[in-house]
Amino acid sequence: MYHPYVRGKQFELILIRDNAEFLAKNQFHPIIEPVKEDLTPLSRAMIELSKYNTPCTLIVNPKVGQNPVNSKDLIEFMDESFKDFSNLSLGYILTPESKMEELIGVLQKNQKRTFSIIHYGYTNSLEISKSISCFSNISRHIFIDGYAGKLYQSHLKNEGVKRILIRDGFKTQKKNAQYPPNEHFSDLHITYEDEGMDGFGDFLIVGDDYSETGGPAYAVAIHLTYLEMDQDMNIYHFLSDQTDSPTDPGGKFLEALKKLIDTVRNPNTLIFNSSAIKDFCDLYEKSHYPGLGFVKKLSMQHHIELVADYLSRLP
């Protein structure tokens, strides 16, 4: 049902690796777009996913990263190391520059694998529908909101093929100091069936905008999703007080963390008491700064636990 879309950076892969059993238990289906030529961290994550037979999609033609990983290398990597991973689907991204004959070639060469087609700006859905009609190994169409309209989506309704809508709820700012205290994130977890979809997803609290590294942290921000009383999803942006220099990231983190803790300890708090919140509280008690990558991982951890809790309470 829930399809978190992650890029294969260090802490994103650690998140997936550490939560393989949790993802399987909740029937979550992560979509992974590799961004590093070194496949060792990806392999570690895939080993854990395979161990619990966690349903997932691995994109074999990634579009981001300094040197996008070669499709042939990724497919060979999967075939050699994870040929018995039955819940693994290969993902193929269709962008405005994609050539249909290349997709057909990949489908023909890998008919023993199921495929997820990620619609990321390709314009001719009638051509797609006609070109792939003879393939029985397509398991889902994944539409990136804003890149595949309703008419486009309507041409790709096939019995037995799931349709998933991914919406980026994170509104990226150029500078951390520009984030508001809180804002709307998404209601797709509530409305995806109204959209005619079988499932939904997002880019967690990272967003679709991809960069290899962040700039100097003039301000530190901790991003935390939460549900309002009507179950609509918003996001807090806890900002450091210091915003005028790139120094003292640890001190800035503790400033932002105190605001998070004060909100958590409010008797009327709306923040779900996830394991990630417990870790944030532990960092606060120890006055420990673990690095911004780990902080982002905790925020992502909180998000997937929040979604899992919401879905577990549905009738």
C-alpha positions as CSV (number, residue, x, y, z in Angstrom):
1,M,0.0,0.0,0.0
2,Y,2.7,2.5,1.1
3,H,5.6,3.0,-1.3
4,P,8.4,5.2,0.1
5,Y,10.7,6.4,-2.6
6,V,14.3,6.7,-1.5
7,R,17.6,7.5,-3.3
8,G,20.5,5.2,-2.5
9,K,22.5,7.5,-0.4
10,Q,24.2,6.3,2.8
11,F,21.5,7.0,5.4
12,E,18.6,6.2,3.1
13,L,20.0,2.7,2.6
14,I,20.7,2.3,6.3
15,L,17.1,3.2,6.9
16,I,15.9,0.5,4.5
17,R,18.4,-2.0,5.9
18,D,17.5,-1.4,9.5
19,N,13.8,-1.5,8.8
20,A,13.5,-4.5,6.4
21,E,11.5,-6.6,8.9
22,F,9.3,-3.6,9.8
23,L,8.6,-2.8,6.2
24,A,7.7,-6.4,5.5
25,K,5.4,-6.7,8.5
26,N,3.5,-3.6,7.4
27,Q,3.5,-4.6,3.8
28,F,5.3,-1.4,2.7
29,H,7.0,-1.4,-0.7
30,P,10.1,0.8,-0.8
31,I,11.3,2.1,-4.2
32,I,15.0,2.4,-4.4
33,E,16.9,4.5,-6.9
34,P,20.6,3.8,-6.7
35,V,22.9,6.8,-6.9
36,K,26.4,5.4,-6.2
37,E,28.6,3.2,-8.4
38,D,29.8,1.4,-5.3
39,L,27.0,-1.2,-4.9
40,T,28.3,-2.5,-1.5
41,P,25.9,-0.4,0.7
42,L,23.0,-1.3,-1.7
43,S,23.9,-4.9,-1.4
44,R,23.8,-4.8,2.4
45,A,20.3,-3.3,2.2
46,M,19.1,-5.8,-0.3
47,I,20.4,-8.7,1.8
48,E,18.2,-7.6,4.6
49,L,15.2,-7.0,2.3
50,S,15.7,-10.5,0.8
51,K,16.0,-12.0,4.3
52,Y,12.5,-10.9,5.2
53,N,11.2,-11.2,1.6
54,T,10.2,-7.5,1.8
55,P,8.4,-6.4,-1.3
56,C,10.5,-3.7,-3.1
57,T,11.3,-2.1,-6.4
58,L,14.9,-1.5,-7.5
59,I,15.2,1.0,-10.3
60,V,17.6,-0.3,-13.0
61,N,17.9,2.9,-15.0
62,P,18.5,5.6,-12.3
63,K,18.5,9.2,-13.4
64,V,20.2,11.0,-10.5
65,G,23.7,10.8,-9.0
66,Q,27.1,12.1,-10.1
67,N,27.5,9.0,-12.3
68,P,24.2,7.3,-12.8
69,V,24.7,3.5,-12.3
70,N,24.7,1.5,-15.5
71,S,21.5,-0.5,-16.1
72,K,23.3,-3.6,-17.3
73,D,25.5,-3.6,-14.2
74,L,22.5,-3.3,-11.9
75,I,20.5,-6.1,-13.6
76,E,23.6,-8.4,-13.5
77,F,24.1,-7.5,-9.8
78,M,20.5,-8.5,-9.1
79,D,20.6,-11.7,-11.1
80,E,23.9,-12.8,-9.5
81,S,23.2,-11.9,-5.9
82,F,19.4,-11.9,-5.6
83,K,18.0,-14.3,-8.2
84,D,15.8,-16.0,-5.6
85,F,14.4,-12.8,-4.1
86,S,10.8,-13.4,-5.3
87,N,9.4,-10.1,-4.0
88,L,11.9,-8.0,-5.9
89,S,10.6,-6.0,-8.8
90,L,12.8,-4.2,-11.2
91,G,11.9,-0.6,-11.8
92,Y,12.2,1.4,-15.1
93,I,11.9,5.2,-15.2
94,L,10.2,6.8,-18.2
95,T,11.2,10.4,-18.6
96,P,10.5,12.8,-21.5
97,E,13.9,11.6,-23.0
98,S,13.1,7.9,-22.7
99,K,13.0,5.7,-25.8
100,M,10.3,3.0,-25.9
101,E,12.5,0.5,-27.7
102,E,14.9,0.6,-24.8
103,L,12.2,-0.3,-22.3
104,I,10.9,-3.1,-24.6
105,G,14.4,-4.5,-24.8
106,V,14.8,-4.6,-21.0
107,L,11.4,-6.3,-20.6
108,Q,12.2,-8.9,-23.3
109,K,15.6,-9.8,-21.7
110,N,14.2,-10.1,-18.2
111,Q,10.9,-11.8,-18.6
112,K,11.4,-13.9,-15.4
113,R,11.4,-10.7,-13.4
114,T,8.4,-8.5,-12.5
115,F,8.6,-4.9,-13.4
116,S,7.4,-1.6,-12.1
117,I,7.2,1.2,-14.6
118,I,7.9,4.7,-13.0
119,H,6.1,7.4,-15.0
120,Y,8.3,10.5,-14.6
121,G,7.4,12.8,-17.5
122,Y,7.0,10.6,-20.5
123,T,4.1,12.0,-22.5
124,N,2.5,9.3,-24.7
125,S,0.7,6.8,-22.4
126,L,-1.2,5.3,-25.3
127,E,2.1,4.3,-26.9
128,I,3.2,2.8,-23.6
129,S,-0.1,0.9,-23.2
130,K,0.1,-0.5,-26.7
131,S,3.9,-1.3,-26.6
132,I,3.8,-3.3,-23.3
133,S,0.4,-5.0,-23.8
134,C,2.1,-8.3,-24.7
135,F,4.1,-8.5,-21.4
136,S,2.7,-10.3,-18.4
137,N,5.5,-9.4,-16.1
138,I,4.5,-5.8,-15.4
139,S,3.2,-5.7,-11.8
140,R,2.6,-1.9,-11.2
141,H,2.5,1.5,-12.7
142,I,4.0,4.2,-10.4
143,F,3.0,7.7,-11.3
144,I,5.0,10.7,-10.0
145,D,2.5,13.4,-9.2
146,G,2.9,16.4,-11.4
147,Y,4.6,14.3,-14.2
148,A,1.6,12.1,-15.2
149,G,-1.8,13.6,-15.5
150,K,-5.2,12.0,-15.0
151,L,-5.8,11.3,-18.7
152,Y,-2.3,9.8,-19.0
153,Q,-3.0,7.6,-15.9
154,S,-6.4,6.5,-17.3
155,H,-4.7,4.8,-20.3
156,L,-2.8,2.5,-18.0
157,K,-5.5,0.6,-16.3
158,N,-5.0,-3.1,-16.6
159,E,-6.5,-5.9,-14.5
160,G,-3.9,-7.3,-12.1
161,V,-1.5,-4.3,-12.5
162,K,-1.4,-2.0,-9.5
163,R,-1.4,1.7,-9.8
164,I,0.6,3.8,-7.3
165,L,0.7,7.6,-6.9
166,I,3.8,9.2,-5.5
167,R,3.4,12.8,-4.2
168,D,6.3,14.9,-2.9
169,G,4.9,16.5,0.2
170,F,8.2,18.1,1.2
171,K,8.5,21.7,0.1
172,T,12.3,22.2,-0.2
173,Q,13.7,25.6,0.6
174,K,17.1,26.9,-0.6
175,K,18.1,27.8,2.9
176,N,17.1,26.0,6.1
177,A,16.3,29.4,7.7
178,Q,13.5,29.8,5.2
179,Y,11.3,26.9,6.5
180,P,8.2,28.0,8.4
181,P,7.5,26.5,11.8
182,N,5.1,24.0,10.3
183,E,3.1,23.5,7.1
184,H,0.9,21.0,5.2
185,F,2.7,17.8,4.0
186,S,0.1,15.5,2.4
187,D,-3.4,14.0,2.5
188,L,-2.6,11.3,0.0
189,H,-2.6,8.6,2.7
190,I,-6.3,9.4,3.1
191,T,-7.3,10.2,-0.5
192,Y,-5.3,7.8,-2.7
193,E,-8.4,5.6,-3.4
194,D,-10.3,8.7,-4.4
195,E,-7.5,9.2,-6.9
196,G,-8.2,5.8,-8.4
197,M,-5.0,4.3,-7.0
198,D,-4.2,1.0,-5.3
199,G,-1.4,2.6,-3.2
200,F,0.5,5.8,-2.4
201,G,3.9,7.0,-1.6
202,D,6.2,10.0,-1.1
203,F,9.8,11.0,-0.9
204,L,9.7,10.9,2.9
205,I,11.0,14.1,4.5
206,V,13.8,14.5,2.0
207,G,11.8,15.5,-1.1
208,D,12.3,14.8,-4.8
209,D,15.0,17.4,-5.3
210,Y,18.3,15.5,-5.3
211,S,21.8,16.8,-4.4
212,E,24.9,14.9,-3.7
213,T,25.8,17.0,-0.6
214,G,24.2,19.9,1.2
215,G,25.7,23.3,1.5
216,P,27.2,24.7,4.8
217,A,24.6,24.6,7.6
218,Y,24.0,28.2,8.5
219,A,20.8,26.9,10.2
220,V,20.0,23.4,11.3
221,A,16.5,22.1,10.7
222,I,14.8,19.0,12.0
223,H,11.8,17.9,10.0
224,L,9.1,15.9,11.6
225,T,5.7,14.9,10.2
226,Y,2.6,14.6,12.4
227,L,-1.1,14.1,12.0
228,E,-3.8,16.6,12.8
229,M,-7.0,15.6,14.6
230,D,-8.6,14.9,11.2
231,Q,-5.6,12.8,10.2
232,D,-4.3,15.3,7.6
233,M,-0.5,15.2,7.6
234,N,1.6,18.3,8.4
235,I,5.3,18.7,9.0
236,Y,7.2,20.6,11.7
237,H,10.4,22.4,10.9
238,F,12.4,22.8,14.1
239,L,15.1,25.5,13.4
240,S,18.2,26.5,15.3
241,D,18.4,30.0,16.7
242,Q,21.8,30.5,15.0
243,T,21.4,31.2,11.3
244,D,24.2,33.6,10.4
245,S,27.3,31.5,10.0
246,P,28.3,27.9,9.0
247,T,30.0,27.2,12.4
248,D,28.9,25.2,15.4
249,P,26.6,22.6,13.7
250,G,26.4,20.7,17.0
251,G,25.3,23.7,18.9
252,K,22.7,24.5,16.3
253,F,21.4,21.0,16.3
254,L,20.9,21.1,20.1
255,E,19.0,24.4,19.7
256,A,16.6,22.8,17.1
257,L,16.4,19.6,19.2
258,K,15.2,21.6,22.3
259,K,12.3,23.0,20.3
260,L,11.4,19.4,19.2
261,I,11.6,18.1,22.8
262,D,9.5,21.0,24.1
263,T,6.8,20.2,21.5
264,V,7.0,16.4,22.3
265,R,6.6,17.1,26.0
266,N,3.6,19.4,25.6
267,P,0.6,17.6,27.1
268,N,-1.4,18.4,23.9
269,T,1.3,17.3,21.5
270,L,0.3,15.8,18.2
271,I,3.6,14.1,17.6
272,F,3.5,10.3,17.4
273,N,5.7,8.6,20.0
274,S,7.8,6.6,17.6
275,S,11.1,4.9,18.3
276,A,12.8,7.8,16.5
277,I,11.3,10.2,19.0
278,K,12.7,8.1,21.8
279,D,16.1,8.4,20.1
280,F,15.8,12.2,19.8
281,C,15.0,12.3,23.5
282,D,18.1,10.3,24.3
283,L,20.2,12.6,22.2
284,Y,18.8,15.6,24.1
285,E,19.5,14.0,27.5
286,K,23.1,13.3,26.4
287,S,23.5,16.7,24.6
288,H,24.9,14.6,21.8
289,Y,25.2,15.7,18.1
290,P,25.4,12.5,15.9
291,G,25.8,14.3,12.5
292,L,23.2,15.7,10.2
293,G,22.9,12.5,8.2
294,F,21.9,10.5,11.2
295,V,19.4,13.2,12.2
296,K,17.8,13.0,8.8
297,K,17.6,9.2,9.2
298,L,15.7,9.6,12.5
299,S,13.3,12.0,10.8
300,M,12.7,9.4,8.0
301,Q,12.3,6.7,10.6
302,H,9.7,8.7,12.4
303,H,7.8,9.2,9.1
304,I,7.5,5.6,8.2
305,E,6.4,4.7,11.7
306,L,3.8,7.4,11.6
307,V,2.4,6.1,8.3
308,A,2.4,2.6,9.7
309,D,0.5,3.6,12.8
310,Y,-2.1,5.5,10.8
311,L,-2.7,2.5,8.5
312,S,-2.9,0.1,11.4
313,R,-5.8,2.1,12.8
314,L,-7.9,1.9,9.7
315,P,-11.0,-0.2,9.9
